[in-house]
């Protein structure tokens, strides 16, 4: 699988709305697309408009599979960027 960063800008009004989206994303990944996508982690972004966005790290068989997962999950998918390499300076806090 390849690694991707998915930007979802200003997609949620608040934490409960984001939590519901995360639950559905997990369900779709685990039940409908387990061989095509794996959600690794997400960073929640405080957007300038007061809403929440995310920068999500996924592994997927293709960009198309990552976008299909977003569609099935009802998630925004503003940009999908393939990760070329990883540099770890410190573990995530």
C-alpha positions as CSV (number, residue, x, y, z in Angstrom):
1,X,0.0,0.0,0.0
2,X,1.0,3.6,-0.6
3,X,0.8,6.4,2.0
4,X,-1.3,9.5,1.4
5,X,-2.1,12.7,3.2
6,X,-5.8,13.8,2.8
7,X,-6.7,17.4,3.5
8,X,-10.3,18.0,4.6
9,X,-10.6,21.8,5.1
10,X,-13.3,23.3,7.3
11,X,-15.4,20.2,7.0
12,X,-16.9,20.1,10.5
13,X,-18.7,22.6,12.8
14,X,-17.5,21.0,16.1
15,X,-16.0,17.9,17.8
16,X,-19.2,15.9,18.0
17,X,-19.8,16.3,14.3
18,X,-16.1,15.2,13.6
19,X,-16.6,12.2,15.9
20,X,-19.6,11.0,14.0
21,X,-17.7,11.3,10.8
22,X,-14.7,9.4,12.2
23,X,-17.1,6.6,13.3
24,X,-18.5,6.2,9.8
25,X,-15.1,6.4,8.2
26,X,-13.9,3.6,10.5
27,X,-16.9,1.5,9.7
28,X,-16.5,1.9,5.9
29,X,-12.8,1.2,6.1
30,X,-13.2,-1.9,8.3
31,X,-16.4,-3.4,6.7
32,X,-16.5,-2.2,3.1
33,X,-12.9,-1.6,2.0
34,X,-10.5,-3.5,4.4
35,X,-8.2,-4.5,1.6
36,X,-8.0,-1.1,0.0
37,X,-7.6,1.5,2.7
38,X,-6.3,1.9,6.2
39,X,-6.7,5.0,8.3
40,X,-3.5,5.6,10.2
41,X,-4.0,8.9,12.1
42,X,-5.5,12.4,11.7
43,X,-4.5,15.8,12.9
44,X,-7.5,18.1,13.7
45,X,-7.0,21.6,12.3
46,X,-8.3,24.8,13.9
47,X,-9.5,26.5,10.7
48,X,-9.5,30.3,10.4
49,X,-13.3,30.3,10.0
50,X,-13.8,28.6,13.4
51,X,-14.6,25.2,11.9
52,X,-12.5,22.0,12.1
53,X,-10.5,20.5,9.3
54,X,-8.2,17.5,9.3
55,X,-4.9,16.3,7.8
56,X,-5.4,12.6,7.6
57,X,-2.7,9.9,7.0
58,X,-4.0,6.9,5.2
59,X,-2.6,3.9,3.4
60,X,-4.3,2.8,0.3
61,X,-3.9,0.7,-2.8
62,X,-4.4,3.9,-4.9
63,X,-5.5,7.5,-4.8
64,X,-8.7,6.3,-6.4
65,X,-9.4,3.9,-3.5
66,X,-8.7,6.7,-0.9
67,X,-11.2,9.0,-2.7
68,X,-13.7,6.2,-3.0
69,X,-13.5,5.7,0.8
70,X,-14.1,9.4,1.4
71,X,-17.2,9.3,-0.9
72,X,-18.6,6.2,0.7
73,X,-18.0,7.7,4.2
74,X,-19.5,11.1,3.3
75,X,-16.2,12.9,3.9
76,X,-14.7,15.9,2.3
77,X,-11.6,15.1,0.3
78,X,-10.2,18.4,-0.8
79,X,-6.7,17.2,-1.7
80,X,-5.0,13.8,-1.8
81,X,-1.2,13.9,-1.7
82,X,1.0,10.9,-2.2
83,X,3.8,10.6,0.5
84,X,7.2,10.3,-1.1
85,X,9.1,9.5,2.1
86,X,9.0,9.8,5.9
87,X,11.4,11.7,8.1
88,X,10.9,11.1,11.9
89,X,12.7,13.5,14.1
90,X,10.6,12.8,17.2
91,X,7.6,10.5,17.9
92,X,4.2,12.1,17.8
93,X,3.3,13.6,21.1
